[in-house]
Amino acid sequence: KTSTKMRKIMKQGKIVIVLSGRYAGRKAIIVKTSDDGTPEKPFGHALVAGIDRYPRKVTKKMGKNKLKKKSKIKPFLKVLNYNHLMPTRYAVHDISFEKLSPKDLKDPVKKKTHRFQTRVKFESTYKEGKNKWFFQKLRF
């Protein structure tokens, strides 16, 4: 017999779509995974960093200030059950979230600083023109 081992789909850097809740229909990146769960969350879950408000459309004739305003991104950080995430074929490896952990989300001050850092990372990646699909609103 040949043993077939299931491969992990939910990996760090994988782009997923949130299926239910406040952020339903939003794209997110998996930061950390927990396949077996934890004592407080006894199910497979992942810490995700996603986009709550996507950047607006920009054109050539817009000025610098208008461009700056239109390319702002509002991120979110959340721990979600695997059942509420749909993996896509896309993955992001140039945005790193080493210091972020699920415990930090419980402290409001740390959460706010991590959200700001995530926003800076997302906006810089968006301005570089990388991962264009991730920064477009999902139309459904």
N, C-alpha and C positions, 0 to 999 in steps of 0.2 A: 504494500500500500504506500501511496505517496501522501505525505501529510500536507494539507493545504492550510496555511495560516492566514487568517483574515488580516488584511493590511489596514493600518490606521488611515482614515480619511481626514479626520479632524486633527490637523497638525498646526503647529505654530506658523503663522504667516499666511494661512489659507484664508481666502476671502469667502465670507458666508453672507447669506441674506437672512435677516431676522424675520420669522414668520408670524409671531404673535406678540401682543402687548403694545406698549406705547411706541416702540420703534419698529413696528411691523413694516416690512417693505424697504427697510434701510439696509445698506451694505455695511459690513463690519469686517475687521481683521481679527483672527484668533491670536490672542497674546499668550495665554497659558491654558492648558487643558488638564482635566482631571477625569480620566475614564472611569475609575472605580468610585469616585465620589469622596466625600469627607464625612466625618461624623455629623456635622450640622446640615450638609446637603448630600444625602446618601444616594445620589444618582450622577450619571455622567454629565459634566457641565464644563463650560469654558468661560474664561474672562475674555471679553471682546472689546475692541475699541472701534467705534463706528462713526458714521457721519449722520448727525441729526438734521443739519441744514446744509444743503449742497451749495457749491459756488454757482453764481448766476452766469448767464451767457454774456460774453464780452465780444466787442467788435473793434476794428482798427481805429475808428474815428473817436473812440472814447478817450477822455483825458486820464492822466495818472491817478488822480484822486478817485475818479469813478471806477477805474480798473481795480484799485486797492479795495474799495468797498464791495465790488461785485465778486471778488475772489476770496472773500472771507468764508471760513468753514466753521460750523459749530459741531464739535465732536461729542460723543457720549462714551462712557465706560460702564460696563455692566457684566455681571456674572449671569449666564443664561444656560438653561437646560439644553442638552443636545437635541431634544425633540422640537425645540423652537428655532433651530438653525438649519438652513439648507446650504450645504457646501456647493461651491461653484468650481469650475475648472481652473480658475485664476488663483494665483498666489503672489504675495508681495514679500520680497526679501530685503529691500533697501530701507524699510522703516523698521527700526528696532525698538523694543520696549523691554530692555533688560531689568530695569529697576521696579517695574510695575508688578504688584502682587494683589491678590484678592483681599488681603487683610488691610491694605491701604485704602480701599474703598469705604471702609467703615468709619474712618476718621475724615470728617468734612474738610478740614484744612488740607490734608494730604491729597484728598480726592480732587480738590479744586486746582492744586498745583499740577497734579498729573494730567488733568483735563487741559490745562493751559499748555503744558509741554506737548501733549498729543496734538493740539491745535497747531502749534508751531511746526511740528513734524509734517502734519498733513498739508499745511499751506505751502511749505517749502517744496515738498514732493510734487504738489499740484503745479507750482510755478515752474518747476524744472520740466514739466510735460511728461512725467513718467506715470505709468498705470492710469491712462486716461479713462478706461472703463470704470474704474473704482470711483472716480469723482463725478460721474454722471448719474443723475437721478434715475432710478429704475421706473420705467413706464409700464404700467400694467392695468 
